Amino acid sequence: MNNERSNMELTSRLLFRLLPMQIFLALASSMNAIISGLFATNFIGSEAMTAVGLYSPINMFIFAISTMLVGGATIMCGKYMGRDEQEKVQGIFSLGNILAFLVALLFIAIYVVAGIFDLTGVMTNDPAVRPIFNQYLIGQSFGLLPLLLGNQLAAFLSIENRASRTTVASFIFLIVNILLNFLFVDKLQMEAFGLALASSLGAWAFFIAQAVYFFKPSAELRLFSKDLTWSETSQIVKIGIPGAASYGYQTLRGLIVNKLLEVFVGSAGVSALAGSDNLMRIAWTLPAGMMAVSRMVISISVGEEDKQTLTDVMRNMFRRFIPLMCAVCVLIMACAVPLTKLYYRDTSDPVFMMTVWGFRILPLCMPLSIICMHFTVYAQATGKQVLVHLLSALDGVVSVVAFTALLIPSVGMNSVYVANVLNGVVTTIVVFAYSIIIRKCFPKNMEELMVIPDGFGVEDDQRMDISVKSMEDVVSVAKEVQDFCEERGIDRKRSYYAGLFLEEMAGNVVDHGFLKDKKKHNIDIRVVKKDDDVIMRIKDDCVAFDPATRRDLADPKDIAKNIGIRMVYKLTDRIDYKNMLGLNVLTVRI
C-alpha cells in the first residue's frame, strides 16, 4: 500500500508540474478570441463582434485538425518512447510537422480566395457584416501556418522536458497580440483586418520562440527529418480523429444552437451565449491543460504497459483535478456580474441578465467534462474506439442539442446552459455504463472502471514495487530484490546481481538527486520477471542524471573511480536511460 501511495504521489507531482505549461498553451489559443472580442466591441463595433463570432466555428474546425495531428502524433510517440524506439519518435515528429504544414497551406488558399472573391455567403448574408467578415478571414490566413506548427512543437517540447520554453512563448504570444491590437485597431484604424492580423502575427511569435530550440545541438528531435514513413500518416489520423471529433461536433453544435436561439430567443440570446462562452474560455484552459498532461502520461504508460501509473492518472483526476476545478467554478459563479460587465455595461438590456445566468450555470458542467475528457483520451490510447466515438458524439453535439431543443420552448435562454450541465451528467453515466456492460458487474475499483484488459502488463505476482525515500531505504533494497528473484526461479547469481545493481543505482540517485535541492523526492523502483529475464526500472523526479556519463568520464587507470556504475554496465545485458516529461527512467535487464 505504501509503494502504491508513493507511485501515486510521484504521478501527481509530475502531472501538476506539467499542468501550468499546458494551461498557458490552451490559454494562448483561447485568448486570441477573447482579446479579439474585447477589441471588437470596444474599438470597432457590434458588426466586428459578429465577425468574430462567425469565425468561431471555423476556428474550432481548424483546432480540430490540429488536435487530430497533435493527439495522434503524441500518442504514437508516447508508445514508441515507452518501448525505447527513439528513431520512430523522430520519424513521427517530422511527419506530424509536414502534415501540419500541408494542411496550413490548403486552408490559407481557401481563406484568401473566399475573402477576396466574397464567397462567404454560407456564413452570413448581412450586407453590413459580410465585408467585415471577409477582411477578418483574410487577416486570419496569415496565422494558420504558425498556429498549426506551434501546437505540434508545444506538445513535443513537453516530451523533451522543455515545457518552460512553451510557457515563455505563450507569454510572448499574448503580449504581441495585445500590443498589435492597440496599434492596428486603435491607432491605425485597420478595423477587422487589423484585428485578425494582430493575432496572426502573435501566432508567428509563438511559433518562432519554440522552433529555435529544435535547431540547437542539444535537441534530441529535429523539426524535419528524412527518417519518416509516410504510411504512418493513416495511423496518426486514425488515432487522432476520435479526440478531434469532439471539436468537429462542437462546430455543428454551435451552428444548431445558434439557430435555435434565433428562433426562440432572438439575437440577444446569441449575443449572451457568445459573451459568456467567450470569457469562459479562460476557465476552460484548466480542463484542457489537465487533459493534455494526462494524455502524455497515459500514452507513455500504455507503451510501457505500466498499469499502476495508468490507474494513478485517473485517481489523480478524481481526487485532485476535479476538486480544483470545483473551486474555480465557485469563483466564476460568484463573479458573474462583473464578468458580464466586461462586454455589456447596460444592466437594463435583456442581454445583460442572460449573460449573467450563463456565468452562474455553465461552470457546473466543467468538473463533469474533466471525466469525459480523461476517459476519451484513455480510450484513444488503448484502442477503445466504441467508447471514444460514443463520448465524442454525446459530448460534442447530441446531448446539448437534444436537451436545448427539448427545454428551450419553456425555459428559454437558460435551456442552453442547463443542457450543457445535463450533457456532463449523461457522459459520466456512459463511462460507468460502459464498464458495467463490458465487465458485467459494477466497477469496484479504478482498474475495473477503466476496463483494463486482463493481459495488460505482467501478473501482480511477477512484479514488485519498492519506494525509496532515503539512504536507509536503499540498504534494504538488495535483500528484497534478491529474495523476489529467487522465489520466482531466477538463479542465485543473477538474483544477487539484481539486488546489488539496484542498491548501487538507487544509492546514486539519492546521492546526486535528493541533495541537489530542498524538494521532496522519492524513487519508484519496479522489478519484473518476464519469461526468464529480470527487468528493473528506476524512476525518479530528481535532476536529470544519466549514469552512462559517469561511466564514460571515469579514468580507466583509476579502477576505483565510479566502480559501482562501471560494474553494473559490465555485468548487465542491457541498460537504457531516458528522461521523459522530467522523470529519470533507468531500465536494467539481466
Secondary structure, 3 states (H helix, E strand, C coil): CHHHHHHHHHHHHHHHHHHHHHHHHHHHHHHHHHHHHHHHHHHHCHHHHHHHHHHHHHHHHHHHHHHHHHHHHHHHHHHHHHCCCHHHHHHHHHHHHHHHHHHHHHHHHHHHHHHHCCCCCCCCCCCCCHHHHHHHHHHHHCCHHHHHHHHHHHHHHHHCCCHHHHHHHHHHHHHHHHHHHHHHHHHCCCHHHHHHHHHHHHHHHHHHHHHHHHHCCCCCCCCCCCCCCHHHHHHHHHHHHHHHHHHHHHHHHHHHHHHHHHHHCCHHHHHHHHHHHHHHHHHHHHHHHHHHHHHHHHHHHHHHCCHHHHHHHHHHHHHHHHHHHHHHHHHHHHCHHHHHHCCCCCCCCHHHHHHHHHHHHHHHHHHHHHHHHHHHHHHHHHCCHHHHHHHHHHHHHHHHHHHHHHHHHHHCCHHHHHHHHHHHHHHHHHHHHHHHHHHCCCCCCHHHHCCCCCCCCCCHHHEEEEEECCHHHHHHHHHHHHHHHHHCCCCHHHHHHHHHHHHHHHHHHHHHHHCCCCCCCCEEEEEEEECCEEEEEEEECCCCCCHHHHHHHCCCCCCCCCHHHHHHHHHCCEEEEEEECCEEEEEEEC
